[in-house]
Amino acid sequence: MALSGLFLVFFLGQHFTINVTSVISPDTFNEWSHFMGTNLLVQAVLQPILIFGVIFHFVMGFILEIRNRNARAIKYKSYKGNTNSTWASRNMIISGLVILAFLGLHFYDFWAPEMNIKYFKGDMSGLLDPDDVNSGFRYYEELVHKFESPIRVGIYCLAFILLAVHLWHGFASSFQSVGFNNKYSKALKGFTKFYAVAIPLGFIFIALYLHFNQLPH
């Protein structure tokens, strides 16, 4: 569970690095997106590994949640979880379910259309107009279009808030689970808390920027 979580955290950082270029340089975002979408190593090796990692992490989360609930034959007469644990740690399954639902929407918005264009329609060009080599790449235009709806933007922002909650406990506890405990532990924990807030906030900024930047002034 910890190792798959760390793998997904690494992917999240890589995904953010590419996406944040959409607010800095649309041309760079287009070029990087085209590379990731057409590179054989990424598509045939890394993408299946990522999908497996996502499925594995969530399945393990459900299994551990069930095991934890069934660990005590007799339930506590009185249980005050907030006395020795955070809300985030007690409700990882809730934040995880919200993230899982968001991933379904994200796959519907971006991954499924991309698979349809590339592998069913057979267009690997990445161009706005496959018949016009000067039309430019389509990735930035598609991204901006997805964030036209304030409802969709709101859903994305809510999901990223829950992602921050999930990472706040999960990222730090992953290192504890694999036995990382030395003089660097305090600094590492500080980094995980910073990452848990900064990366989701970065994604929220991207969504809001792309939404408001296209509204008429």
Secondary structure as UniProt FT lines:
FT   HELIX           2..20
FT   HELIX           21..23
FT   HELIX           26..38
FT   HELIX           40..41
FT   HELIX           42..46
FT   HELIX           47..69
FT   HELIX           81..83
FT   HELIX           87..90
FT   HELIX           92..106
FT   HELIX           107..111
FT   HELIX           112..115
FT   HELIX           116..120
FT   TURN            130..131
FT   TURN            133..134
FT   HELIX           139..146
FT   HELIX           150..177
FT   TURN            178..179
FT   TURN            183..184
FT   HELIX           185..212
FT   TURN            213..214
//
